[in-house]
Amino acid sequence: MSKNTDKASAGTQTKPLRFVVIGAGMAGILGAVKLQDAGFTDFTVYEKAGGFGGTWRENTYPGVACDVPSHLYSYSFAPNPNWSHVFSPGQEILSYFEDVARTRGVEEHVKFNTGIRRIEFRDGRWRIETEHGEEDEADFVIAATGVLHHPSYPNIEGLEDFDGPLFHTARWDHSVSLEDKRVGIIGTGSSSVQIVSDLAGKVPELHLFQRTPQWVMPTPNPEIDSATQELYRDDPEVMRAVRENLAQTFADNFASAVVDAESPQLAMLQQMCEANLGTVTDPELREQLRPDYRAACKRLVMSPNFYEAMQDPSVSLVTEKISRIEAKGIRTVDGELHELELIVLGTGFRVDRFMRPIEVVGRDGVALDDVWAERPSGYLAISIPEFPNLFMLNGPNGPVGNFSLIDVAELQFDYIMQLVELVRAGRCQEVSVTHKAADRFEEERVEAAKNTVWMTGCRSWYLDDRGVPAAWPWAFGRFRDEMAKPKLEDYELTP
């Protein structure tokens, strides 16, 4: 282990601390930069894959892009004047994260291709075991493992029987040529919408197999011209103002709309989505694409041209349920065989995994798998009782469905550093949320969730096994307020 060279304020006695960060995606890079800014240099970032970027490294399908404006989906400490579009493509986002990691010296702290098998809190420290059998120790573990990184595969008969290529959107096989292919896409989430929008007219046939229609918000995505980029480079304050304006607009409109099912903002979103659907000229297709639930009940899909793509002659919508997959294509329950040469699974992710499948053992042998046996939970999406000095970025019950996860992670990390400072200053050795505080937070969250649009009558990946949205159910302003300063009475501070 490297020698700790923590910076201390003049005349202040501080305890040297070591950190382990799990994951080198957006939140892991953020954690490494913020640790350095706080004066910590004794830390290691363990990354299961061979590079930075997390979801942006793994999702490389045609048309992949972020549905949060680029200047908001950026670190506040690393503004980027060179974004090419309002909503930039995935490769550009990945390059941004790689550049931040490189320029901020993160790479020297990272062990790539090194997944974590097990972590256990024992004798006041976390003991880490990698998949290669290596061992490490740390005073703190920061789980930056993300939400959308375990692909969900559908339970459809015959997945192994198809003669051609078949893969998940997050496992796109670029060795497969799309030229002259009859392509089938299963699923209608954001990834599938982006793929359809990109491939329409480029392949001879594109069949979208729809289980549930989606409301689609029209979001023009113009290029950011070179003159504007130059202005941002010459005057960073202008770019900072753009980011702040986007953040405020997001908070006041979309983020406020989804947590109040009766809000005027939500009614406006509904009108915009309905008007967008009205651009589909074929009345039969338009009704097939019309959801029977309210806009934003599911995660709202953003697209500048999905309905235009669906009206391309090369695209067909299949609304019959899938019976099974066969060697030559997909057979629906009406008996029709849709002959295909490539099948893409746009079936989303297992969003209840978080740190798992890592085996996590807390104080006195408490296993996270047992604590989360029914469902994952986390106080303020950060801390779990009986797991001291373990903190999550974008953990369970956070604002995953209604704000930029970069801003969420930045606020969380600054909050976590205030708890870390208690240990560095010698006020305690261990910090973990109390059972009472965690239970109170969960009760309040579940009650508040009743007012959100996510509980107005649809099935979505937001809902847990009880049908309760596993997301932050309040306005984003409350999240900012909570993150400003920890309520120490909610924490167990062990000497």
Secondary structure, DSSP 8 states (H G I E B T S, - for coil): ---------TT-------EEEE--SHHHHHHHHHHHHTT---EEEE-SSSSS-THHHH---TT-B-SS-TTTSS-TTS--TT-SBSS-BHHHHHHHHHHHHHHTT-GGGEETT--EEEEEEETTEEEEEETTS-EEEESEEEE---SS-SB-----TTTTT-SS-EEEGGG--TTS--TT-EEEEE--SHHHHHHHHHHTTTSSEEEEE-SS---EEE----B--HHHHHHHHH-HHHHHHHHHHHHHHHIIIIIHHHT-TT-HHHHHHHHHHHHHHTT---HHHHHHT--SS-TTSS--EEESSHHHHHTSTTEEEE-S-EEEEETTEEEETTS-EEE-SEEEE---B-TT-TTTTSEEE-GGG-BHHHHTSS----BTTTB-TT-TTEEESS-TTSSTTTS-HHHHHHHHHHHHHHHHHHHHTTS-SEEEE-HHHHHHHHHHHHHHHTTSGGGSS---TTB-TTS-B-S--S-HHHHHHHHHS--GGGEEEE-
